[in-house]
Amino acid sequence: MTNLPHSPDHDPRADLRASDSDREAVAEQLREAAGDGRLDLEELQERLDRTFAAKTYGELAPITADLPSGRAHAVQRREAEPAPPLVLKGGAAGDSRKGHWVVPQRLYVHGGMGGVKVDFTQAELTQPLVVVDVHGDIGGVTIVVPTTWRVELVHTESGLGGVTNKTAKVPPPEGPAPVLRATCSGGIGGVTIRHPNRWELRKLRK
């Protein structure tokens, strides 16, 4: 049986399995594009989700097809408008951010009635400094940061629930590192900033 020739437009690598490093290279290109103002926060999140779900080169290629490759365009680079702050309010049912999500430079977090959990362990940073203004309210707020981050408490008001920075028990990383700069008001439910616990670390390894 004679094999049919490939279409001239067919990429012979399209069906090959992509590696973690391939996906990370695409993610880095997307972050550069967001930094240049070519993608807004919502577009960046959507494309990152597709990137980390991609199995083959053929699935990765369309994600950056309309973006410049590499840093050749850096000479004409314009500073992007800062992403709007993220506001999280616990309300009655609570709220959370976890898994792969894109972090703006500033967050306002209110525990409300149901509480809020913000987990940065798998988050995508577009800048090395994240500023958060946290109010525990009644439900409380829990913030989880990787062990590679530094935490700076600029101002705290304990309230009834208190403000606890459990990351202070671990020596800070050496050299440059992402920084979480927090202003916290404990309210009734309190505010806790910590590293991932054993259950969360086990889940991440899976």
BALOBA-1460 file (C-alpha; in Angstrom, 3 decimals):
// residues 206
<rec num="1" residu="m" x="0.000" y="0.000" z="0.000"/>
<rec num="2" residu="t" x="1.412" y="3.387" z="-1.011"/>
<rec num="3" residu="n" x="1.707" y="5.936" z="1.763"/>
<rec num="4" residu="l" x="0.063" y="9.257" z="0.987"/>
<rec num="5" residu="p" x="2.398" y="12.248" z="1.204"/>
<rec num="6" residu="h" x="1.933" y="14.724" z="4.012"/>
<rec num="7" residu="s" x="0.235" y="17.999" z="3.234"/>
<rec num="8" residu="p" x="2.844" y="20.732" z="2.655"/>
<rec num="9" residu="d" x="1.286" y="22.626" z="5.547"/>
<rec num="10" residu="h" x="1.528" y="19.693" z="7.925"/>
<rec num="11" residu="d" x="4.127" y="20.043" z="10.690"/>
<rec num="12" residu="p" x="5.712" y="16.624" z="11.206"/>
<rec num="13" residu="r" x="6.218" y="17.472" z="14.903"/>
<rec num="14" residu="a" x="2.560" y="18.344" z="15.490"/>
<rec num="15" residu="d" x="1.663" y="14.885" z="16.785"/>
<rec num="16" residu="l" x="4.735" y="14.493" z="19.003"/>
<rec num="17" residu="r" x="4.262" y="14.695" z="22.752"/>
<rec num="18" residu="a" x="5.326" y="17.990" z="24.353"/>
<rec num="19" residu="s" x="7.485" y="18.052" z="27.490"/>
<rec num="20" residu="d" x="7.144" y="20.113" z="30.667"/>
<rec num="21" residu="s" x="9.975" y="22.364" z="29.448"/>
<rec num="22" residu="d" x="8.120" y="22.935" z="26.150"/>
<rec num="23" residu="r" x="4.993" y="24.000" z="28.037"/>
<rec num="24" residu="e" x="7.007" y="26.248" z="30.349"/>
<rec num="25" residu="a" x="8.688" y="27.936" z="27.346"/>
<rec num="26" residu="v" x="5.257" y="28.758" z="25.913"/>
<rec num="27" residu="a" x="4.091" y="30.026" z="29.315"/>
<rec num="28" residu="e" x="7.129" y="32.320" z="29.514"/>
<rec num="29" residu="q" x="6.364" y="33.718" z="26.049"/>
<rec num="30" residu="l" x="2.790" y="34.401" z="27.184"/>
<rec num="31" residu="r" x="3.999" y="36.188" z="30.314"/>
<rec num="32" residu="e" x="6.309" y="38.355" z="28.180"/>
<rec num="33" residu="a" x="3.388" y="39.204" z="25.904"/>
<rec num="34" residu="a" x="1.253" y="40.160" z="28.907"/>
<rec num="35" residu="g" x="4.073" y="42.328" z="30.218"/>
<rec num="36" residu="d" x="4.165" y="44.108" z="26.842"/>
<rec num="37" residu="g" x="0.419" y="44.751" z="26.965"/>
<rec num="38" residu="r" x="-0.316" y="42.321" z="24.102"/>
<rec num="39" residu="l" x="-2.547" y="40.155" z="26.313"/>
<rec num="40" residu="d" x="-4.855" y="41.260" z="29.098"/>
<rec num="41" residu="l" x="-5.133" y="39.339" z="32.353"/>
<rec num="42" residu="e" x="-8.112" y="37.258" z="31.241"/>
<rec num="43" residu="e" x="-6.475" y="36.287" z="27.929"/>
<rec num="44" residu="l" x="-3.263" y="35.360" z="29.713"/>
<rec num="45" residu="q" x="-5.111" y="33.115" z="32.168"/>
<rec num="46" residu="e" x="-7.056" y="31.381" z="29.367"/>
<rec num="47" residu="r" x="-3.931" y="30.724" z="27.297"/>
<rec num="48" residu="l" x="-1.954" y="29.499" z="30.294"/>
<rec num="49" residu="d" x="-4.728" y="27.009" z="31.067"/>
<rec num="50" residu="r" x="-4.538" y="25.726" z="27.482"/>
<rec num="51" residu="t" x="-0.735" y="25.589" z="27.686"/>
<rec num="52" residu="f" x="-0.553" y="23.404" z="30.771"/>
<rec num="53" residu="a" x="-3.310" y="21.151" z="29.407"/>
<rec num="54" residu="a" x="-1.599" y="20.674" z="26.020"/>
<rec num="55" residu="k" x="-0.221" y="17.213" z="25.235"/>
<rec num="56" residu="t" x="1.380" y="17.726" z="21.801"/>
<rec num="57" residu="y" x="3.321" y="20.340" z="19.843"/>
<rec num="58" residu="g" x="0.291" y="20.716" z="17.607"/>
<rec num="59" residu="e" x="-1.799" y="21.813" z="20.581"/>
<rec num="60" residu="l" x="0.868" y="24.265" z="21.781"/>
<rec num="61" residu="a" x="1.539" y="25.975" z="18.446"/>
<rec num="62" residu="p" x="-1.781" y="27.892" z="18.055"/>
<rec num="63" residu="i" x="-1.495" y="29.369" z="21.562"/>
<rec num="64" residu="t" x="1.314" y="31.743" z="20.539"/>
<rec num="65" residu="a" x="0.706" y="31.869" z="16.768"/>
<rec num="66" residu="d" x="-0.298" y="35.557" z="16.901"/>
<rec num="67" residu="l" x="2.537" y="36.648" z="19.225"/>
<rec num="68" residu="p" x="6.134" y="37.741" z="18.480"/>
<rec num="69" residu="s" x="8.693" y="35.071" z="19.316"/>
<rec num="70" residu="g" x="11.557" y="35.618" z="21.709"/>
<rec num="71" residu="r" x="12.680" y="39.090" z="22.806"/>
<rec num="72" residu="a" x="13.511" y="40.545" z="19.368"/>
<rec num="73" residu="h" x="10.696" y="43.041" z="19.806"/>
<rec num="74" residu="a" x="12.061" y="44.333" z="23.121"/>
<rec num="75" residu="v" x="13.687" y="47.403" z="21.508"/>
<rec num="76" residu="q" x="10.242" y="48.768" z="20.665"/>
<rec num="77" residu="r" x="8.680" y="47.541" z="23.888"/>
<rec num="78" residu="r" x="6.175" y="49.793" z="25.592"/>
<rec num="79" residu="e" x="5.371" y="49.617" z="29.268"/>
<rec num="80" residu="a" x="2.046" y="47.820" z="29.771"/>
<rec num="81" residu="e" x="-0.794" y="49.303" z="31.746"/>
<rec num="82" residu="p" x="-0.901" y="47.724" z="35.220"/>
<rec num="83" residu="a" x="-3.485" y="44.974" z="35.601"/>
<rec num="84" residu="p" x="-6.535" y="45.995" z="37.645"/>
<rec num="85" residu="p" x="-6.474" y="44.858" z="41.285"/>
<rec num="86" residu="l" x="-8.220" y="41.646" z="42.247"/>
<rec num="87" residu="v" x="-10.971" y="42.008" z="44.862"/>
<rec num="88" residu="l" x="-12.071" y="38.873" z="46.747"/>
<rec num="89" residu="k" x="-15.018" y="38.967" z="49.163"/>
<rec num="90" residu="g" x="-16.011" y="35.900" z="51.153"/>
<rec num="91" residu="g" x="-19.701" y="36.688" z="51.342"/>
<rec num="92" residu="a" x="-21.885" y="33.974" z="52.878"/>
<rec num="93" residu="a" x="-20.450" y="31.084" z="50.835"/>
<rec num="94" residu="g" x="-16.780" y="32.044" z="50.955"/>
<rec num="95" residu="d" x="-14.333" y="32.414" z="48.063"/>
<rec num="96" residu="s" x="-10.898" y="31.155" z="47.004"/>
<rec num="97" residu="r" x="-8.134" y="31.389" z="44.429"/>
<rec num="98" residu="k" x="-6.037" y="28.255" z="43.890"/>
<rec num="99" residu="g" x="-4.413" y="26.131" z="41.203"/>
<rec num="100" residu="h" x="-3.116" y="27.932" z="38.113"/>
<rec num="101" residu="w" x="-4.223" y="31.559" z="38.151"/>
<rec num="102" residu="v" x="-2.639" y="34.846" z="37.146"/>
<rec num="103" residu="v" x="-1.719" y="37.203" z="39.984"/>
<rec num="104" residu="p" x="-2.117" y="40.975" z="39.554"/>
<rec num="105" residu="q" x="0.212" y="43.262" z="41.451"/>
<rec num="106" residu="r" x="-2.441" y="44.218" z="44.027"/>
<rec num="107" residu="l" x="-5.180" y="42.277" z="45.796"/>
<rec num="108" residu="y" x="-7.927" y="43.342" z="48.215"/>
<rec num="109" residu="v" x="-9.184" y="40.405" z="50.278"/>
<rec num="110" residu="h" x="-12.209" y="40.519" z="52.605"/>
<rec num="111" residu="g" x="-13.125" y="37.397" z="54.568"/>
<rec num="112" residu="g" x="-16.814" y="38.311" z="54.781"/>
<rec num="113" residu="m" x="-19.029" y="35.697" z="56.407"/>
<rec num="114" residu="g" x="-17.696" y="32.575" z="54.656"/>
<rec num="115" residu="g" x="-13.979" y="33.262" z="54.624"/>
<rec num="116" residu="v" x="-11.422" y="33.423" z="51.811"/>
<rec num="117" residu="k" x="-8.407" y="31.260" z="50.938"/>
<rec num="118" residu="v" x="-5.744" y="32.580" z="48.550"/>
<rec num="119" residu="d" x="-3.215" y="29.947" z="47.453"/>
<rec num="120" residu="f" x="-0.176" y="31.205" z="45.525"/>
<rec num="121" residu="t" x="1.656" y="27.855" z="45.278"/>
<rec num="122" residu="q" x="0.722" y="27.264" z="41.601"/>
<rec num="123" residu="a" x="-0.003" y="30.853" z="40.652"/>
<rec num="124" residu="e" x="1.525" y="32.677" z="37.680"/>
<rec num="125" residu="l" x="3.327" y="35.896" z="38.625"/>
<rec num="126" residu="t" x="3.688" y="38.770" z="36.167"/>
<rec num="127" residu="q" x="5.893" y="40.762" z="38.570"/>
<rec num="128" residu="p" x="8.059" y="39.935" z="41.620"/>
<rec num="129" residu="l" x="6.061" y="42.069" z="44.114"/>
<rec num="130" residu="v" x="2.486" y="41.303" z="45.173"/>
<rec num="131" residu="v" x="0.735" y="43.792" z="47.475"/>
<rec num="132" residu="v" x="-2.276" y="42.569" z="49.463"/>
<rec num="133" residu="d" x="-4.697" y="44.423" z="51.708"/>
<rec num="134" residu="v" x="-6.384" y="41.805" z="53.916"/>
<rec num="135" residu="h" x="-9.419" y="42.065" z="56.219"/>
<rec num="136" residu="g" x="-10.361" y="38.955" z="58.187"/>
<rec num="137" residu="d" x="-13.936" y="40.084" z="58.896"/>
<rec num="138" residu="i" x="-16.055" y="37.243" z="60.391"/>
<rec num="139" residu="g" x="-15.010" y="34.324" z="58.166"/>
<rec num="140" residu="g" x="-11.269" y="34.898" z="58.270"/>
<rec num="141" residu="v" x="-8.616" y="34.799" z="55.533"/>
<rec num="142" residu="t" x="-5.913" y="32.203" z="54.872"/>
<rec num="143" residu="i" x="-3.033" y="33.000" z="52.518"/>
<rec num="144" residu="v" x="-0.687" y="30.235" z="51.348"/>
<rec num="145" residu="v" x="2.679" y="31.164" z="49.796"/>
<rec num="146" residu="p" x="5.526" y="29.003" z="48.450"/>
<rec num="147" residu="t" x="8.608" y="28.564" z="50.631"/>
<rec num="148" residu="t" x="10.575" y="30.443" z="47.955"/>
<rec num="149" residu="w" x="8.683" y="33.685" z="48.699"/>
<rec num="150" residu="r" x="9.375" y="36.405" z="51.236"/>
<rec num="151" residu="v" x="6.544" y="37.832" z="53.321"/>
<rec num="152" residu="e" x="6.612" y="41.446" z="54.541"/>
<rec num="153" residu="l" x="3.957" y="42.641" z="56.989"/>
<rec num="154" residu="v" x="3.722" y="46.386" z="56.526"/>
<rec num="155" residu="h" x="0.962" y="47.024" z="59.071"/>
<rec num="156" residu="t" x="-1.258" y="44.788" z="61.198"/>
<rec num="157" residu="e" x="-4.332" y="45.288" z="63.387"/>
<rec num="158" residu="s" x="-4.990" y="42.106" z="65.352"/>
<rec num="159" residu="g" x="-8.677" y="42.610" z="66.164"/>
<rec num="160" residu="l" x="-10.333" y="39.651" z="67.919"/>
<rec num="161" residu="g" x="-9.089" y="37.016" z="65.462"/>
<rec num="162" residu="g" x="-5.477" y="38.102" z="65.312"/>
<rec num="163" residu="v" x="-2.913" y="38.158" z="62.506"/>
<rec num="164" residu="t" x="-0.545" y="35.175" z="62.309"/>
<rec num="165" residu="n" x="2.470" y="34.985" z="59.995"/>
<rec num="166" residu="k" x="3.616" y="31.362" z="60.214"/>
<rec num="167" residu="t" x="6.190" y="31.857" z="57.461"/>
<rec num="168" residu="a" x="8.311" y="33.795" z="59.954"/>
<rec num="169" residu="k" x="9.301" y="30.431" z="61.493"/>
<rec num="170" residu="v" x="11.128" y="29.460" z="58.287"/>
<rec num="171" residu="p" x="14.401" y="31.188" z="57.255"/>
<rec num="172" residu="p" x="13.737" y="33.508" z="54.285"/>
<rec num="173" residu="p" x="15.174" y="32.463" z="50.918"/>
<rec num="174" residu="e" x="18.590" y="33.781" z="49.937"/>
<rec num="175" residu="g" x="18.943" y="36.082" z="46.967"/>
<rec num="176" residu="p" x="16.139" y="37.559" z="44.825"/>
<rec num="177" residu="a" x="12.691" y="36.151" z="45.534"/>
<rec num="178" residu="p" x="9.033" y="37.055" z="44.999"/>
<rec num="179" residu="v" x="7.700" y="39.270" z="47.796"/>
<rec num="180" residu="l" x="4.225" y="39.289" z="49.331"/>
<rec num="181" residu="r" x="3.767" y="42.681" z="51.007"/>
<rec num="182" residu="a" x="0.721" y="42.589" z="53.271"/>
<rec num="183" residu="t" x="-1.369" y="44.999" z="55.305"/>
<rec num="184" residu="c" x="-3.647" y="42.969" z="57.570"/>
<rec num="185" residu="s" x="-6.652" y="43.576" z="59.809"/>
<rec num="186" residu="g" x="-7.667" y="40.458" z="61.735"/>
<rec num="187" residu="g" x="-11.284" y="41.281" z="62.469"/>
<rec num="188" residu="i" x="-13.181" y="38.435" z="64.175"/>
<rec num="189" residu="g" x="-12.079" y="35.575" z="61.917"/>
<rec num="190" residu="g" x="-8.403" y="36.454" z="61.818"/>
<rec num="191" residu="v" x="-5.741" y="36.368" z="59.114"/>
<rec num="192" residu="t" x="-3.207" y="33.541" z="58.684"/>
<rec num="193" residu="i" x="-0.269" y="33.578" z="56.269"/>
<rec num="194" residu="r" x="1.530" y="30.247" z="55.945"/>
<rec num="195" residu="h" x="3.413" y="27.823" z="53.708"/>
<rec num="196" residu="p" x="1.681" y="24.735" z="52.215"/>
<rec num="197" residu="n" x="0.881" y="22.043" z="54.777"/>
<rec num="198" residu="r" x="1.644" y="18.333" z="54.309"/>
<rec num="199" residu="w" x="-1.677" y="17.554" z="52.654"/>
<rec num="200" residu="e" x="-1.297" y="20.440" z="50.198"/>
<rec num="201" residu="l" x="2.300" y="19.438" z="49.383"/>
<rec num="202" residu="r" x="1.206" y="15.829" z="48.773"/>
<rec num="203" residu="k" x="-1.509" y="17.066" z="46.438"/>
<rec num="204" residu="l" x="1.007" y="19.210" z="44.543"/>
<rec num="205" residu="r" x="3.348" y="16.242" z="44.006"/>
<rec num="206" residu="k" x="0.528" y="14.313" z="42.382"/>
